[in-house]
Amino acid sequence: MDGIEPEEDALAEELGRELPQPWETRDTQADEDARRAETTAALSGMRGVASHVEEAGASLVFRFWAQNGVLTLLSWKRETTGSGSTGTSAAFAPGLETHLPTYLAARTGEIVLTLQRARHGWGLHALTTSENTRPLEARTLPVRRTGVTADTLSQAHAMATQLAKGLRVPDEGSATVLADVRLDDARVLGATIARYESHGGPPIREPSPELAAQLTQALLPFTHGLGPRTVRLTLEAEHRRTERHARWRVMEAVTLRPATEAPPDLVAEHYALYERILREWREETQDAFLQAGVSSTEFLATWFISGLALRGGLALFEAVAPRLAPILARGGSDAVAWFRSFLARVRPAEREQFHRLWTKAQTQGLSVAEKEQLRKLMARFEKLLDARLDREQGLLREAPYQPGQAPHR
């Protein structure tokens, strides 16, 4: 069967074999280094936002989710605009990088950092906390990375440049804009104008050249979050008679979360698995991750079924596996158990290829060549449907299904 045949003799061994996942073997020093890197990354993002706020007396309010030393930005806002220019200063919240990791080590929940601009730099004005429910995009595992990748930076800058080109302000007038930027993990997918209002004559004045850089810095701190989401940017602008360009300010950036109909326990399990996968990829241990991950059919089955339910993978899978899709689209523990049994009958090399392609489809997207690889692999998988499986497969396949139907809950 094109290199794939049922492996009945190996089924019990495959179903029972559980090798440690890479995140279960990390040492204490690695986690401590990662927590320090998380603080550095969060401060770098705040510094980027603050670099475009020069008025003395201005304040910025950053709202984070904190857990296990990880800071995930939820929103930021210019609370006061200040008055008077201060010039360039390198000082940024002295002492915060040293003391914040210690504070975060025992903290789970929201923290709000209010920074204020003085003539000689930024200082911490207030730190408050609140007990809220952890948002889906919030990470819980520290990563040893202090910045963003070149791809993320390029995507953010391209989005900002395109968005800035379309903004205009009336001569000696003002304008406000709500712009929605779509993110998926660290990827910047695009932006749309949700609302535009202007006061004055026809909008003819172009924004200042630095707006693209300001938009980029406003967005980058949010790219450390998880999953599909939208960041809504609030912009304000004015044009002064003696100036050629309009002055734009990003006043606020807030995360908007997509609604999901999936059961809460499936959502929680998916994001827990997904974050662990991303951490291994972001720390460049993909080979070790894949080697450990494919050894566990239960892990791979759960990761795949939850991905179908929560990350929009069903359309892709229907296209390459029209016979498997109706069975797996139902979701839940029955589908996980059935697919786990199915995967145990697939040869390890093919299972590893499936894991690699599906993980890349969910985290980065597939190239044309990789989509063709997935199609061929799924064609071979579907031949296994003609092989004798267990009674649970038959029960699942008896239920009617229509393409495009929502997964059974």
SULHURA-V298451 format. One record per backbone hydrogen bond with DSSP energy under -1.0 kcal/mol. NH is the residue of the N-H (numbers start at 1). CO is the residue of the C=O. Records with the same first field share a line. If there is no record, write none. Layout:
NH=CO  CO
This chain:
4=1
11=8
14=10
15=11
16=12
17=13
24=21
25=22
31=27
32=28
33=29
34=30
35=31
36=32
37=33
38=34
39=35
40=36
41=37
42=38
43=39
44=40
45=41
46=42
47=43
48=44
49=45
50=46
51=47
52=49
53=50
56=84
57=117
58=55
59=80
60=115
61=77
62=113
63=75
64=111
65=72
66=109
67=70
70=67
72=65
74=63
75=63
76=253
77=61
78=251
79=59
83=56
86=54
93=122
96=93
99=95
100=96
103=99
104=100
105=101
107=104
109=66
110=130
111=64
112=128
113=62
114=126
115=60
116=123
117=58
118=121
121=118
122=91
123=116
125=114
126=114
128=112
130=110
138=135
145=143
153=149
154=150
155=151
156=152
157=153
158=154
159=155
160=156
161=157
162=158
163=159
164=160
165=161
167=164
169=205
173=170
174=199
175=237
176=197
177=235
178=195
179=233
180=192
181=231
182=190
183=229
184=187
185=227
187=184
189=182
192=180
194=178
195=178
197=176
199=174
204=169  202
205=169
208=246
211=208
214=210
215=211
216=212
217=213
218=214
219=215
220=216
222=219
223=220
225=222
226=137
229=183
230=256
231=181
232=254
233=179
234=252
235=177
236=249
237=175
238=247
239=173
243=240
246=206
247=238
249=236
251=234
252=234
253=76
254=232
255=74
256=230
267=263
268=264
269=265
270=266
271=267
272=268
273=269
274=270
275=271
276=272
277=273
278=274
279=275
280=276
281=277
282=278
283=279
284=281
285=280
289=285
290=286
291=287
292=288
293=289
294=290
296=293
300=296
301=297
302=298
303=299
304=300
305=301
306=302
307=303
308=304
309=305
310=306
311=307
317=313
318=314
319=315
320=316
321=317
325=321
328=324
329=325
331=328
336=332
337=333
338=334
339=335
340=336
341=337
342=338
343=339
344=340
345=342
346=343
351=347
352=348
353=349
354=350
355=351
356=352
357=353
358=354
359=355
360=356
361=357
362=358
363=359
364=360
365=360
371=367
372=368
373=369
374=370
375=371
376=372
377=373
378=374
379=375
380=376
381=377
382=378
384=381
385=382
386=383
387=384
394=390
395=391
396=392
397=393
398=394
405=402
